[in-house]
Amino acid sequence: MSLGRDNETWCHPAGSLQTGEWDCVVDGSIDGWRHTRLRTATLPAGRSLDHDLGDCEAVVVPLSGGVGVEVYDGQHVEVFDLVGRAGVFSGPTDVLYVPRGLTLRLVGTAAGEARVAVCLAPTAGNGNRSPRHVPAAEVPVELRGAGSASREVRNFGVPGVLDAERIIACEVITPAGNWSSWPPHKHDTERPGVESELEEIYWFETRSTDPRGTDAVGYQRVYGTSERPIDVLAEVRTGDVVLVPHGWHGPAAAAPDADLYYLNVMAGPGPERAWRICDDPAHAWVREAWADERPDPRLPLRGDPR
């Protein structure tokens, strides 16, 4: 059996999507990619980087350090100070939602370097929204799953938490040795009330839990059907990207000696902004087993495990 034959199409190692001053750019220039975008950047203190949103709405997510965001509408500038955090494993961060048609200026405010992600989705512009700063204290933190399928989900950009047109975004922390995106599920067919059609970006970070600092690695699996085949089995590290255009995805597996983080960005063409999933019937029973297990006591994950 051949595994991973589509890795070259949908898996992008750190640095392979670098464009200009951006460390990573996922956009419509990638063949077959339509509904989601992502940009990440590293900003030394005082360094700025501009981006015209055009027809995209955005969620600005500090990955490490703080970042200032100047939002320009062609006449006025509104300034936001995102406090940020030490790193993605240290806890939730405050984020900023920005509607389409505006221009962003990102400014590094950390004592050293700041790293920031800009999650994006093209919209029709039917809404009448304003920028919204979501403090870290208002980000809902969910402990999902149980036992070795436990993970922490930071739901800063999901329906019911953030009012947006298309974009859905969140962060997932998976402790060393655990599986997330489990059971495998899909959201590639519009079925009202049952399943949403959503593209999904996974942007990864890993952190060694071994005092010797061993290679921090995780794994991502995506597979399809005979009608819509896709075959991804990827080894992932910090800065790597896996794109999920369709198909079952899961697990996202953390190695026994490395914690795993991923930033998810989702959007689709359906009339409703909703995250509705369909589990792979071969593995759906896993959810029933959680009733007899407790969440991993390491969660929520904070600090350096070494």
TAKAPE-V436814 format. One record per residue. PHI is phi in whole degrees, 0 to 359 (NA if undefined). OMEGA is omega in whole degrees, 0 to 359 (NA if undefined). NEAR is the number of other C-alpha atoms within 10 Angstrom. Layout:
phi=(PHI	PHI)
omega=(OMEGA	OMEGA)
near=(NEAR	NEAR)
//
This chain:
phi=(NA	268	246	83	291	259	302	297	280	248	248	231	297	308	92	284	250	294	220	59	275	269	291	211	226	252	207	290	287	279	303	88	258	232	250	229	220	206	227	232	212	248	236	299	306	86	282	240	212	257	210	276	292	59	268	255	268	217	235	269	235	294	271	210	79	257	216	270	233	257	251	244	255	101	228	233	246	248	248	234	250	270	297	75	198	292	183	293	272	268	135	295	237	286	225	229	268	227	286	297	85	252	244	256	238	264	232	293	241	286	298	254	256	251	240	220	245	242	272	222	211	298	226	276	74	278	277	238	250	238	303	222	270	254	295	303	294	262	279	293	249	249	264	255	81	200	54	283	256	283	207	252	241	256	265	283	230	253	304	92	248	241	277	214	273	232	289	231	214	199	240	231	247	241	296	312	89	264	246	234	48	223	292	303	217	220	211	233	223	280	228	310	79	239	211	255	266	222	288	215	255	249	245	255	224	230	216	293	258	268	304	278	70	294	304	272	221	225	221	228	239	223	214	238	242	295	282	227	286	202	216	235	221	242	272	236	223	304	90	283	233	239	260	241	284	188	96	290	227	135	275	260	252	270	297	300	241	207	284	237	236	215	263	256	233	227	192	203	270	293	288	238	278	208	252	242	239	234	286	297	304	291	234	298	299	304	300	294	292	295	298	258	234	258	298	303	293	287	262	291	278	218	79	265	289	270)
omega=(180	178	174	183	179	180	184	181	192	180	185	181	179	179	185	179	179	180	180	181	180	178	183	176	171	180	184	176	175	185	177	183	191	198	183	179	176	172	173	182	172	186	170	181	178	179	181	181	184	174	176	184	182	183	182	164	188	166	180	186	173	178	173	184	179	181	171	180	174	182	187	181	182	179	186	176	173	187	178	178	177	184	179	186	180	181	187	180	185	178	179	176	167	182	179	172	180	179	183	172	182	177	179	164	178	182	178	180	180	178	175	178	170	172	187	175	173	179	189	173	174	180	177	178	181	183	177	188	178	175	179	176	178	179	180	182	180	179	178	178	183	170	186	178	180	179	182	174	179	173	180	181	179	192	183	188	182	176	183	177	181	176	180	180	186	194	171	182	177	175	178	176	180	181	180	177	182	174	169	192	186	3	178	184	177	173	185	182	181	177	187	179	185	186	178	173	184	164	179	174	169	174	193	160	176	180	179	174	181	179	179	178	181	181	182	187	172	183	180	180	173	179	185	179	178	180	181	185	168	186	180	169	192	168	187	176	183	178	178	180	170	179	180	179	179	175	176	175	183	4	158	192	175	177	182	182	181	171	184	175	166	173	179	173	182	172	180	186	187	183	184	173	185	175	177	187	176	179	170	184	181	185	185	181	183	181	180	181	182	182	182	181	178	174	178	183	177	183	356	186	180	174	182	184	183	NA)
near=(3	6	14	17	12	16	19	11	14	23	22	20	17	17	14	14	20	15	12	8	12	16	19	24	20	21	17	13	9	12	9	10	17	17	23	25	25	22	20	24	20	20	24	18	17	16	13	18	15	14	13	14	18	13	15	24	27	27	27	23	27	28	24	23	26	28	30	21	24	18	21	16	12	9	5	9	15	11	13	17	16	23	19	27	20	17	16	24	25	14	17	26	26	21	24	21	25	23	25	26	15	20	20	24	17	23	22	23	23	21	11	13	18	26	21	24	22	23	28	31	26	23	21	11	15	7	12	9	15	12	17	15	16	18	16	18	10	13	20	14	17	14	16	18	24	20	16	18	24	26	28	23	23	21	21	28	26	20	17	10	13	18	17	23	23	27	30	29	23	18	22	25	27	32	31	24	16	24	25	25	22	23	23	24	22	27	25	21	18	17	12	13	9	12	17	25	26	30	23	26	24	23	25	22	24	26	25	21	20	14	9	8	12	12	15	22	23	28	17	21	22	29	22	15	11	6	6	9	12	22	20	23	21	24	17	26	22	18	20	22	27	24	22	25	20	21	22	24	24	21	20	26	26	26	22	16	20	27	25	33	27	23	24	19	28	27	27	27	16	15	11	14	21	22	17	19	18	17	18	17	10	9	12	15	12	16	14	9	12	17	10	8	14	12	18	21	10	14	16	19	18	12	10	10	16	9)
//
